[in-house]
Amino acid sequence: YGWILSYLAPLMSTATVVPLDRLLEGTETTNLLNRSRAQIYVGDAKNFLALVPHLDELPHLKIIYLLNEHKLNKKQKQELAEVKRTIDFPLFDYWDEVEKSSQTAPVRVDEPDPHAAQILLFTSGTTSQSKGVLLSQFNLASNVNQLMGSVTFDAGFRLLSILPLNHSFENTCGLLTAMSFGGRIHIC
């Protein structure tokens, strides 16, 4: 749910979203964050700890939101506490910030241009370094509309999402199309 929320919320504005595979190593994640010039990192606390040795290599990064701090073991919690004491930019608990924002007035943002590139997906890089693919909301909506014209589901259907949501197939078919049909998504 946190992944889906952090993916969809920025698309309500003019922000660009860069979904990354949670299984990437710290150096690979650092490379993609640099190539995308990401300013905000939203991710699992354990994955963030793999990035800590590379924070000096991420000049564009300005804010970090962490999920699942409660799942860290004692040693990891101590490491994260040390990082929080020494880091030069804000590091927040994602759900604390979601709770705070739900209790305040909505922030006014610029309406997105449906044809502007807002999603930067990186390919798996099977032949070399992964390549960035820019997509617009119109691109995604076109794919979803085509699927909705090809398949049907009963009202209240349930879908098991087994692929990572940062993959374009699962993102389009397992998330956006399922939501468009009003289905319930269960994430593996």
HELIX and SHEET records of a PDB file:
HELIX    1   1 GLY A    2  LEU A    8  1                                   7    
HELIX    2   2 ALA A    9  MET A   12  5                                   4    
HELIX    3   3 GLY A   26  SER A   36  1                                  11    
HELIX    4   4 ALA A   45  LEU A   51  1                                   7    
HELIX    5   5 VAL A   52  GLU A   57  5                                   6    
HELIX    6   6 GLU A   69  LYS A   71  5                                   3    
HELIX    7   7 LYS A   74  THR A   86  1                                  13    
HELIX    8   8 TYR A   94  SER A  102  1                                   9    
HELIX    9   9 GLN A  137  MET A  148  1                                  12    
HELIX   10  10 SER A  168  PHE A  169  1                                   2    
HELIX   11  11 GLU A  170  THR A  177  3                                   8    
HELIX   12  12 ALA A  178  SER A  180  1                                   3    
SHEET    1   A 3 ILE A  40  ASP A  44  0                                        
SHEET    2   A 3 ILE A  63  LEU A  67  1                                        
SHEET    3   A 3 LEU A  91  ASP A  93  1                                        
SHEET    1   B 2 ALA A 117  PHE A 122  0                                        
SHEET    2   B 2 GLY A 132  SER A 136 -1                                        
SHEET    1   C 2 ARG A 158  SER A 161  0                                        
SHEET    2   C 2 ARG A 184  ILE A 187  1                                        
END                                                                             
